[in-house]
Amino acid sequence: MTPEHDDHDEMENLVAAFVLGACEPGEAEGAHSHIEACASCRELTRRLSRSVAALPLATDDVRPPARLRESIMAAASASPPATARMAVPPRPRRVMSFPRRVGPPRSFRFRISGYAVAVALLAVSLLALAGWNLSLYRTVNQPPANYSFAGTGSMAGSQARVTSFSRDGITLLDFRGMPQPAEGKVYEVWLIGANARPVPAAVFTPSPGGGYQLVLTRDLGGVRTVAVTQEQGPDGTTQPTQRPQLAGHVA
Amino acid sequence: MPTKLTDGRSDQELASGLAAGDVNALGLLYDRYGGLAYSVALRVLGDPARSEDVVQDCFLKLWNGAAGFDSGRGSLRTWLVTSVRNRSIDYLRGRGAHERQEREIPLNVEATGGGADPWHDVALSIERDIIREALDNLPAEQRQAVELAYFGGYTHREIAEMVRVPLSTVKGRMRLALEKLHSYLQGRGLAYDA
């Protein structure tokens, strides 16, 4: 085995410690330089870093004392951020004089620029067509995505199975073991995107056996979470009024 | 009583608000991630007062624009908790490894109930469940290696000495653990911006 391979193997074994911030002093720089130059170690770093980014969420959920918020807000109000404090004057426009360009006669230049524009337009159209083809291919060959999640609290024992057919633009929701909602109430399904705004999707009342199948005429593009709450019947509400006890990630 | 829902601005919008000097954006950001940031600091430091200092430092650094956060390079949440974790480890290292103690969450801190934005809380609590499940599925020695490094701030050599195994074994455990976590989280639809 060559020294380069030895070095690579050694560095590859360091990547996990590197992304965890667990290298010895002095080791991290060597690892960093190697990762920058080595495509396979860069890919490994990217993959392992994603796991590390999830680790903070493994902590116990603890509420900080209220004074912490007050103290941060007081300190922030007393010192506006540097970027907002400084009013940046408009940058003076630089006026530059260029020497007169010597070139072909004007009519010839027009002809050349006309051809150039036509070629550029053709290239852009071809690229757009290729992109559209690729996206169509991916859409047509995409298998349905499946997710399942279980209820907690008052909805313990309930289950939801979500199947999204992005190709057909529909989503199936299959609920099992749902308790009957309170008198005058219905279940309402919410779709929540990255901005955390819940969008009402459907209302339903389960069968006496607790089951219900629902078809949404949309796929789950942009949706991160599907949640169910109990709301006023028969039409539900525009905003959820309670914390859902049946919810799951679908992204 | 119906739950009050707060401003549903995305993290990206909050980052823009911060850049424009909107103090309300900072408040919303704190309501969204202050608990998570504090939980991380407390897990590393085991000291509520120092944890408060670290969280305050990190939020104010973000506010003052000195933090160099670039929304094009990752999520605000990841940036914030990574910054809190690193600052906490610096605190630990600053006072010397021998001062590290077994850490427990003090009993006088309340568990989080409904936060200021229940829908972010819901998404966060689902993610937390999945990540805990993923960690629970790891062999104990792999999980230990990762937790000692990430939350304990120990280097791989220190961990090897602590658990009395060769350094190469610790490196292998760390890598296997992170690879398994990645596969598990990807299988559950969670992909994180590093």
Interface residues (C-beta under 8 A of the other chain):
Chain A: N13 L14 V15 A16 A17 V19 L20 G21 A22 C23 E24 R46 R47 L48 S49 R50 S51 V52 A53 A54 L55 P56 L57 A58 T59 D60 D61 V62 R63 P64 P65 R67 L68 R69 S71 I72 M73 A75 A76 S77 S79 P80 P81 A82 T83 A84 R85 Y147 F149 I192 A194 N195 A196 R197 P198 R224 T225 A227 Q239 P240 T241 Q242 R243 P244 A247 G248 H249 V250 A251
Chain B: P2 T3 L5 G8 R9 S10 D11 E13 L18 A19 A20 G21 V23 L26 G27 Y30 D31 G34 G35 L36 Y38 S39 V40 L42 R43 P48 S51 E52 V55 Q56 F59 L60 W63 N64 G65 A66 T78 V81 T82 V84 R85 N86 I89 I105 V109 E110 A111 T112 G113 G114 D117 P118 W119 H120 D121 V122 A123 L124 S125 I126 E127 R128 I130 I131 R132 A134 L135 V146 A149 Y150 F151 G153 Y154 T155 H156 R157 I159 S168 K171 G172 M174 R175 A177 L178 E179 L181 H182 L185 R188 G189 L190 A191 Y192 D193 A194
